[in-house]
Amino acid sequence: MNPELHRNLWLEFTPRRLVLMALVLGVTLGVTALAAAPQERLQNMAALGFGLYGLIVMLWGARNAANALAGEVRDRTWDMQRLSAIDPWSMTWGKLLGSTAYTWFGGLLALTPFVIVSLNEPDRHGPVFLGLCLALGAGAQALALLLCLAAARRRPQAGRFDVLIYALIAFGAASSILQPAQALREWPADGAALQAIVWMGSEYPFIAFYAASALLWTGVAVFGCWRLMRRELMMPHDITGPLIVLAVIALYGMGFVRQEQDQPLVHYLANACGAGAIATGLFTAACTLAEPKDPVALRWISAAWRRGVRSAALARAPGFTIGFMITLILGLLAAGLSVQGPTPLTIGENATPVWPLILSALGFLARDIIIFVFFHAAPRQRRGDFASLVLLALLYGAGAVLTSLAPLEGLRGMFVPTPEAAAGSITPGGPPIMFLAPWLQAAAFVYLARARLAAPGARPGAA
């Protein structure tokens, strides 16, 4: 048996705790049943049990999942586990399942009345909705552990407040999916506008698609936990993990694009590549915020690339660099395909060409990433993310306000990625060139970041 799972089960499943959980839930549900009319008892118990399941599994369970790592670090036992012979996968699911086993015991007990009611209502997708509940419970716990592992790469010591924040984020993410699904489930089948969804050209029941998506992203979260656990256990680096996640994200986003009637195939492909670029771009932005941007590691990657050791450089590259490369490829494909066909693909009431907007958005993403690298390249920098966010707020916020004034409207493309601004020109009626503005800003910050990384104060051991 998995030793990490066995240890957690031994700690969680004590007879006293099991009896206490069953007793508390039994009394709570029993009092609810006695306080209701006879014909409403089961429904009231089901509603209360559904809410208790969310609190026990999605909130308490997420807190336990995050604390499975943070507690080990806090108690100074994590280094001993890292030196053990347990492989990353066993460590991952041993912590994820073992630390949350007690909450699953209580959550499934609380959910029992809801299961009875749901299984007696097959016309409302009861079994599928139950699958969604279970997938979201596991997903919330996996997301909390993923956040804790990601934070451990930047700051190993996580306090109880940090663990609570990770649990609340995971609980909020799961609740934001579960509540709309519950509302749609209660909606009459013949009157709901969102009873079906089209993905990859096929139509699926909305609840079934919700459940399948929750199961998919739960698997992605568990996969991410395993990949970060590999880093924690000092396993060799490789690029396959980020590529798999990016491929799933891109394909999932592309699936929502429909081919309209009489629409050229190249324009449909352009829209699909654009949707994939948006999805991977959001993932890249999240990685830029979450991942460590160690100047020593960035300098090593840059030096390895220049020496021609590119496989090692890519293997050690941060996730946001891999994400940006995939986003750039998809974005360039979308821009290139948008100008093919009988007429170029346009957007908005003014029929503005879409390719300048795509290239401008890619430039802004590149500039924003380089800004984060620039502020983290300073020696002994501890507030690089805060400084980066302040500068970006000024560029996007103050820049948008200033360029809303009539004399400065022509410079809007330097601060805001909008269709009209990206397709702007210096001269009236000239070719669109304002999409180059963010790329020029990115080039300037690349120069500044390289200069800062090359400074003596940024080198290891420098005074």
Order of alpha helices (4+ residues) and beta strands (2+ residues): alpha-alpha-alpha-alpha-alpha-alpha-alpha-alpha-alpha-beta-beta-alpha-alpha-alpha-alpha-alpha-alpha-beta-beta-alpha-alpha-alpha-alpha-alpha
